[in-house]
Amino acid sequence: MLAYTDLKKGALFVMDGAPYEVLDSHFLRMQQRKAVVQTKIKNLVTGKIVDRNFQPSDSFEEAEVEKKSAVFIYMNRGEFWFHEEGNPKNRFILKEDVLGESGKFLKPNTSVETVLFEEKVIGVKLPVKADFKVVEAPPGVKGNTAQGGTKVATLEGGAKIAVPLFVNEGDVVRVNTETGEYVERVEKN
């Protein structure tokens, strides 16, 4: 069992039958009152982030979360197909709502880390940076570019991101998959 003081950043615990991860916490004591821990926690199943205060009387069960390597195969009608790394016969499906925004940054044969809670896959962790080919990019427009201009480009997985004006169709760009932001141009067309 975890006490309320064990809720540090990165701690995993079960509350109301769902696994949560502590994103931020700090200890607060006001005059003549009990001490509390103010936290920002993330539900690992739904992805919802909540601010919550915990009292000294609160205790929690530690979440048993397992991580396994998997490989993304393909996407069809909102279903993402994966297989265990090293065992292509052992396949499983994840729905689009489980992956969320990170699904648009998946390419075939991408190695990912799956997060399991009670033998059920509740999430997928992608590599932080990945390279994508620009499928569609409007031409750069001359004008006020003193602060550096951007345009919206479509990547090979269908994701749309803001890129600098010098990026053209056919270029390969590196993208941060956690934030969905352009990092650098890897290869020029």
C-alpha positions in Angstrom: 0.0 0.0 0.0 1.1 3.5 -0.8 0.6 6.4 1.6 -0.3 9.9 0.4 3.4 11.0 0.9 4.5 8.2 -1.6 2.7 10.0 -4.5 5.8 11.4 -6.1 6.3 12.2 -9.8 6.2 9.0 -11.8 4.4 6.9 -9.2 1.8 4.4 -10.4 -1.3 3.6 -8.3 -4.8 2.3 -8.5 -7.7 4.6 -7.7 -11.4 3.6 -8.3 -10.2 0.5 -10.1 -8.2 2.4 -12.7 -4.4 2.9 -13.0 -3.1 6.4 -12.5 0.3 8.0 -13.0 1.4 11.0 -10.9 2.6 13.8 -13.3 3.3 16.4 -10.6 3.0 16.6 -6.8 3.8 18.9 -4.0 3.3 18.9 -0.2 1.1 21.7 1.2 0.5 22.6 4.8 -1.7 25.5 5.7 -2.1 27.0 9.2 -4.1 24.9 11.7 -5.0 22.4 9.0 -3.9 18.9 8.0 -1.2 18.6 5.5 -2.2 17.6 2.0 -0.5 16.5 -1.2 -1.6 18.4 -4.3 -1.2 16.3 -7.4 -1.8 16.3 -11.1 -2.6 12.7 -12.1 -3.2 11.0 -15.4 -5.6 8.1 -15.9 -3.6 5.6 -17.9 -6.7 4.0 -19.5 -8.6 7.2 -20.7 -5.6 9.6 -20.8 -7.6 12.2 -18.8 -5.5 14.5 -16.5 -7.0 15.6 -13.2 -5.9 17.8 -10.3 -6.5 16.1 -7.0 -5.6 16.7 -3.3 -4.9 13.7 -1.0 -5.2 13.6 2.9 -3.1 11.7 5.4 -6.0 9.2 5.7 -5.8 8.2 2.0 -3.9 5.1 1.0 -3.6 3.4 -2.4 -2.7 0.1 -4.0 0.4 0.2 -6.2 -0.5 -0.4 -9.9 1.1 -3.5 -11.4 1.9 -2.2 -14.9 3.9 -4.3 -17.3 5.7 -3.1 -20.4 6.3 -5.3 -23.5 7.8 -4.6 -26.9 5.6 -4.8 -30.0 5.7 -4.0 -33.7 3.1 -2.0 -35.5 1.8 -3.8 -38.6 -0.9 -1.7 -40.2 -4.1 0.3 -39.7 -7.5 -0.5 -41.1 -10.8 1.3 -40.3 -9.7 2.7 -37.0 -8.1 -0.6 -35.9 -4.4 -0.7 -35.3 -2.8 -4.1 -35.7 0.4 -5.0 -33.7 2.4 -8.2 -33.0 4.7 -9.2 -30.2 8.3 -8.5 -31.0 10.0 -11.7 -32.1 6.6 -13.5 -32.4 4.7 -12.3 -35.5 2.0 -14.9 -35.0 0.9 -13.4 -31.7 -1.2 -10.4 -33.0 -3.5 -8.0 -31.2 -5.7 -5.0 -32.1 -6.0 -1.6 -30.5 -8.8 0.8 -31.3 -8.2 4.4 -32.3 -9.5 5.8 -29.0 -6.9 3.8 -27.0 -4.0 5.3 -29.1 -5.3 8.8 -29.3 -3.3 11.4 -31.2 -0.1 9.2 -31.3 -1.8 6.8 -33.8 -1.2 9.2 -36.6 2.6 8.9 -36.1 2.7 5.1 -36.6 4.4 3.6 -39.6 4.5 -0.1 -40.5 7.3 -2.0 -38.8 7.7 0.6 -36.1 8.9 -0.8 -32.7 6.7 0.4 -29.8 6.4 -0.3 -26.1 3.0 -1.5 -25.0 1.7 -0.8 -21.4 -0.4 -3.6 -19.9 -2.6 -3.4 -16.8 -4.3 -6.6 -15.6 -3.2 -8.4 -18.8 -4.9 -5.8 -21.0 -3.1 -3.3 -23.3 -4.0 0.2 -22.1 -1.5 2.2 -24.1 1.4 2.4 -26.5 4.6 4.4 -26.1 6.1 5.4 -29.4 9.8 6.4 -30.0 10.2 10.0 -29.1 11.5 11.1 -32.6 10.6 9.5 -35.9 11.3 10.3 -39.6 8.4 10.9 -42.0 8.2 11.7 -45.7 6.3 14.9 -46.6 3.4 13.9 -48.9 1.9 17.2 -49.4 3.2 20.7 -48.8 2.0 24.0 -50.2 4.6 26.3 -51.8 6.3 28.8 -49.4 4.9 32.3 -49.7 7.3 35.3 -49.7 6.3 37.9 -47.2 6.8 38.8 -43.5 9.2 36.0 -42.4 11.3 38.0 -40.0 10.2 35.6 -37.2 10.4 32.6 -39.4 7.3 31.5 -41.3 5.6 28.1 -41.2 3.1 26.2 -43.3 1.0 23.1 -42.7 2.4 19.9 -44.4 0.8 16.5 -44.6 3.1 13.5 -43.6 3.0 9.9 -45.0 0.8 8.7 -42.1 -1.8 11.4 -42.7 -0.6 13.7 -39.8 -0.6 17.4 -40.4 2.1 19.5 -38.7 3.5 23.0 -39.0 6.9 23.0 -40.8 9.2 25.8 -41.9 8.7 27.4 -45.4 11.8 25.7 -46.8 10.3 22.2 -46.4 9.0 20.8 -49.7 7.0 17.8 -50.9 9.2 14.7 -50.9 11.5 15.9 -48.1 12.0 13.7 -45.0 11.5 15.4 -41.7 12.0 14.4 -38.1 9.0 14.8 -35.8 8.7 14.7 -32.0 5.9 12.1 -31.6 5.0 13.3 -28.1 4.3 16.9 -29.0 3.6 16.5 -32.7 6.1 19.2 -33.6 8.7 19.5 -36.4 12.3 19.0 -35.2 14.5 19.1 -38.3 14.7 18.2 -42.0 16.6 15.0 -42.4 16.7 14.6 -46.2 16.1 17.1 -49.0 14.1 16.0 -52.0 
